[in-house]
Amino acid sequence: MQESLLEILCCPLDKHELELEDADRDDADEIIGGDLVCTECGERYPIEDGIPNLLPPDMREETPA
C-alpha cells in the first residue's frame, strides 16, 4: 500500500481520518503491515501483505491467513 492512499481512506464507521501506526515497509517504501486507526472512534484496521482490511469489526474473520 502506498502512503498516499491515506489521503483518501476514512473510517467506514464514522467517516473520520485514519492514522497509520506500527507500519512495516518493504524495500520500495510501500506499507506492507501495521494498523490504520480512526482519529475519532479509535477503531483499528489491520494492514496485511500491503492490503488494508477496512471491514467493520463485526464482519472480519479473525482466522490467520
C-alpha positions as CSV (number, residue, x, y, z in Angstrom):
1,M,0.0,0.0,0.0
2,Q,1.3,3.4,-0.8
3,E,1.2,6.0,1.9
4,S,-0.5,8.5,-0.4
5,L,-3.6,6.2,-0.1
6,L,-4.1,7.6,3.4
7,E,-5.3,10.9,1.9
8,I,-8.4,9.2,0.5
9,L,-9.2,6.5,3.1
10,C,-11.5,7.1,6.0
11,C,-13.1,5.1,8.8
12,P,-16.0,3.1,7.4
13,L,-17.9,3.5,10.7
14,D,-17.8,7.3,11.2
15,K,-16.0,8.7,8.1
16,H,-13.2,10.3,10.1
17,E,-9.5,10.2,9.2
18,L,-7.3,7.2,9.7
19,E,-3.7,7.4,11.0
20,L,-1.0,4.9,10.3
21,E,0.6,3.1,13.3
22,D,3.3,0.5,13.6
23,A,4.0,0.5,9.9
24,D,6.2,-2.2,8.3
25,R,7.6,-1.2,4.9
26,D,9.3,-3.1,2.1
27,D,12.4,-2.1,0.2
28,A,10.3,0.1,-2.2
29,D,9.0,2.0,0.9
30,E,5.5,0.6,0.5
31,I,3.5,-0.2,3.6
32,I,3.1,-4.0,4.0
33,G,1.9,-4.2,7.6
34,G,0.6,-2.2,10.5
35,D,-2.7,-0.6,11.6
36,L,-4.9,2.2,10.4
37,V,-6.5,3.8,13.5
38,C,-9.6,6.1,13.4
39,T,-8.8,9.5,14.9
40,E,-12.4,9.7,16.3
41,C,-13.6,6.3,17.4
42,G,-10.2,4.6,17.8
43,E,-11.2,1.5,15.8
44,R,-8.2,-0.3,14.4
45,Y,-8.0,-1.7,10.9
46,P,-5.1,-4.1,10.1
47,I,-2.9,-3.9,7.1
48,E,-1.7,-7.4,6.0
49,D,0.5,-8.1,3.0
50,G,0.0,-4.4,1.9
51,I,-3.8,-4.7,1.9
52,P,-5.8,-2.6,4.4
53,N,-8.8,-4.5,5.9
54,L,-11.5,-1.8,6.2
55,L,-14.4,-4.2,7.1
56,P,-16.2,-3.2,10.2
57,P,-15.0,-5.2,13.2
58,D,-18.1,-7.5,13.3
59,M,-17.6,-8.5,9.7
60,R,-13.9,-9.5,10.0
61,E,-12.8,-13.1,10.3
62,E,-10.1,-13.5,13.0
63,T,-8.6,-16.6,11.4
64,P,-4.9,-16.4,10.5
65,A,-4.0,-16.5,6.8
